[in-house]
Structures are given as structure tokens and as C-alpha cells.
Amino acid sequence: MTLHELGLKYHTDKAYCHYYTYLYEKYFDKPNEVFRVLEIGIAKGASLYMWRDFFPNALIYGYDISERNVDKGNSIITYKGRQESKEDLTEFIKEHGGGFDIIIDDGSHQCYHQQITFKYLFAHLRRNGWYVIEDLHTSLREQYLVGLKDKSLHTLNMCQTFIRTGRIVSEFMTEEDKKYFEKYVRFMELPGSGHNGKRPNNIVFIKKF
């Protein structure tokens, strides 16, 4: 089955609402070579099941603020933690290790959560790994800008600025953090999603050197 077909099978909105599955299949074109996947945000586990079936050799990790009733089997591991918490993220890595091939942020969609999670987890991608942040359209909605001193410094702005200038702009990163990202982010792309790419700022794919 294609990734999109798997998404429809498990009823994840990545397939039937956002159409991210078409993009994921394009970027993740060697599924047999993926061994460790982390997704922030579990909900009912639909996308975890999709990833499990699409990446036959992978362990799939789901990280969420709440306990979730997920049929884990042998390939799915869940972890309860806050995505904006350095302590929780550090404990997760301490317990389960890093070296992820793919990290996907489909969590709270709060901009400061997205940026803090990116700050602490990007380092735990393997070389040539992918970091993805979904639903960036929330950067343009007031309720998702809580926690930002300067509301113009939302996550979409962070991505667009890097694509344009090669520089990271974020309230939540030190100068040392910024230098690290500017060195190790190979590229960012905002490919668009939905029918015929009509949602141009909805998802970002970030590749690591």
C-alpha cells in the first residue's frame, strides 16, 4: 500500500485533511532504510500505525503530554512528556536514545512549543535525517502565539527567514544554539500541501547535514 492509502486506512488527518502523506512519500523515499522515527503528538495513534506499516524496519516512538491508549505491539513505544520541557525531552533521550532518522512535530502547534522542541531534539537526528513541523498555518493565529514576547517571531517566520537568509531567528535560542543550527541545517523547504499545493505554508521539511 502507498503511504496515502495507509493514512486513509488508519484515518489520520495527514491523509484525508492535510494531504501530507503525498509529501512524506516523496521525501521519505527509502522506507526500508528508516530505523527510528519519533512523532510528537499521538492523539488516537493513527499516524503511529501508518508509520509502523510504512517503515517495516523501524521503531516508532510517540511522545505526548497525555497517556494514550495505543496498541503498541513490538514496533511502537509511547512516552508521556511535555514537548516544551527541557527536562522531559532530556529524560526521554536519556531513556530511549537519539539517532532518529525522522522527527515529526504534530504536537500542540503552539509556536513556542515548536521552537523549544526543535531546539532540543534537532541535535538527536542522525546525519541526513529529517525534522518536520506540521500545521505551520497556526503561526498566523493569535491563540498559537502565547508565550512569544514578539509575536512576529512565530515558527513560520523562523522557517521563512532561514530559507531566505540562512539565519535562525528565535526568542528561545542562544547565540550558540543559532550557530549550531546554521551549521547543521542542510536546507529547509516549505513545499505546500493540500490539493495542488494550495496550502504553501503548512509544513516544513528540514534536512540535517
Summary of the structure (lengths in Angstrom):
residues: 209
radius of gyration: 16.0
end to end distance: 30.7
largest distance: 45.5
contacts: 670
relative contact order: 0.13
helix: 43%
strand: 22%
